[in-house]
Amino acid sequence: MDEVTGAQLIAESLKAQKVDYMFGIVGVPIIEVAMAAQAAGIRYVGMRNEQAVEACRLYSKFSARPSSLEAIPSVIEKAVRTSIYGRPGACYVDIAGDMVNAKVERSKVSCCPPPPVSLADQGSVTEAISVLKAAKTPLVIIGKGAAYGRAEAVLRELIEMSGLPFLPTPMGKGVLPDDHANCVAAARSRALLQADVILLFGARLNWMLHFGLSPRFNPNVKIIQVDLCAEEMGNNMRPAVALLGDISAVATQLLLCVRRDGWKYPSNAEWWSTLKSKIAANAKISKALALQSTVPLNYYTVFHHISQLLPHDCIIVSEGANTMDIGRTMLNNYLPRHRLDAGTFGTMGVGLGFAIAAAAVEASQNTGRRVVCVEGDSAFGFSGMEVETMCRYSLPVVVIVVNNNGIYSGVDSETWKAMKQMGELTSVAPPVSLLPDARYDEVMKAFGGRGLLVRTVEELRSALQLSLSDWERPSLINVLIDPSSDRKQQEFPWLTRSNL
């Protein structure tokens, strides 16, 4: 009889779902799974830090443990399809170790059918259009659900036909280009605070959107929530209208109503004037900071020059505190699904793993797209050894470490020396401080990659241009900035306020 092992079933089930890559750290019995994957035609990338491959357990939207060998294919199929068709996020399948080398007759294995594309209730769609038409200060928020739902074409048509302003969430950036005329990301706080109706496409009203609550939101705001997952409806705020269905399909339903009615939000509305005025004011402040070229550099100067040199089609990976927050506003995305960051849970240490996965796929498909990973120095430290993985597989990732000697902020080398004279560093050094001027570039060099140390604008531009031209090996640009560099003044404090 034709028998297969659990390892073979895992590999063949993944291959059947068009999975091309497997990432992991092997040990018995995982070695057998990785070898079976390679035998099935799946490329295996061995990582160095479990955090780079285990992060899925932290924010898994689907979790299952097959009860038998026969159930493995259907569980894996459901997990992959949930990842593709459901809300974006990781899917976690826990397979008992003793199943890996056990055997089963192939004829006993079954699978499940694909899910259909779902539409929203048409009466609710009509109601949503009525609420939008009555709005004085409407806003569209485009979340990563819209990106994973591949709704970019219909959403662009909807935004341009309706004339509505939109705001992308961090991983919703690029569904419509960040430089689109209707994008109001540069007036984010004002847009959220004063919007009276918000059309929410595939985004959670979680901490990243301040739970939809006052004082960051209008206390009387009406939410029109579009989502594929019923369990997301009404989380933290009860929607005025709930549109349950595939993001692209529901956006098409809304578009058809807008087109039929010939409705368009007026471009000369006072709301547009308010938003444009705030955008201009914020741009002026950021530009003044960006044009400073004194050494040590600040965040805005660094990101200004990076943004000028990055290809429009590059994949941007970002993690850190100030590095990710400021970079999100200054590094534009022009295409959907071209940005990866720390995500809903702000999980540090995933950036290099994301970059490796992206670079492996881009290389296999020969797309010619660069992968650029922008890291804070603290964030880089979580999974820094993954630069060896990049070098081992000759993945030409460009890693930029924005190094301020600490977590949020650090101290310069002279202050560090002075503190050493004051007493034991474990007693006197600020808990947020890291070793000043750490040579992260030398770590990349140690494994055969390109490492570059940068202090000035000229050195930054030269290093980035050189790194982008090198397709043979990864590069790490270590950018030393002012340890006291910070974000520009914010209208609202962070959710969790510090007493410092």
Salt bridges, closest charged atoms under 4 A:
ASP2 OD2 - ARG106 NE 2.82
GLU12 OE1 - ARG106 NH1 2.70
ASP20 OD1 - LYS15 NZ 3.95
GLU54 OE1 - ARG57 NH1 3.46
GLU77 OE2 - ARG81 NE 3.35
ASP94 OD2 - ARG65 NH1 2.78
GLU152 OE2 - ARG337 NH2 2.81
GLU157 OE2 - ARG259 NH2 2.51
GLU160 OE2 - ARG156 NE 3.07
GLU160 OE2 - HIS180 NE2 2.83
ASP178 OD2 - LYS173 NZ 2.53
ASP227 OD2 - ARG87 NH2 1.95
GLU232 OE2 - ARG87 NE 3.72
GLU232 OE2 - ARG204 NE 3.24
ASP261 OD2 - LYS133 NZ 2.78
ASP261 OD1 - ARG260 NE 2.87
ASP325 OD1 - ARG328 NH1 3.58
ASP325 OD2 - ARG487 NH1 3.81
ASP341 OD2 - ARG328 NH2 3.76
ASP341 OD2 - ARG339 NH2 3.30
GLU362 OE1 - ARG369 NE 2.90
GLU388 OE1 - ARG48 NH1 3.04
GLU388 OE1 - ARG392 NH2 2.85
GLU414 OE2 - LYS417 NZ 3.76
ASP441 OD2 - ARG439 NH2 2.76
GLU442 OE2 - ARG439 NH2 3.24
GLU442 OE2 - LYS445 NZ 3.88
ASP470 OD2 - ARG450 NH2 2.95
ASP470 OD2 - ARG473 NE 3.21
GLU491 OE2 - LYS278 NZ 3.12
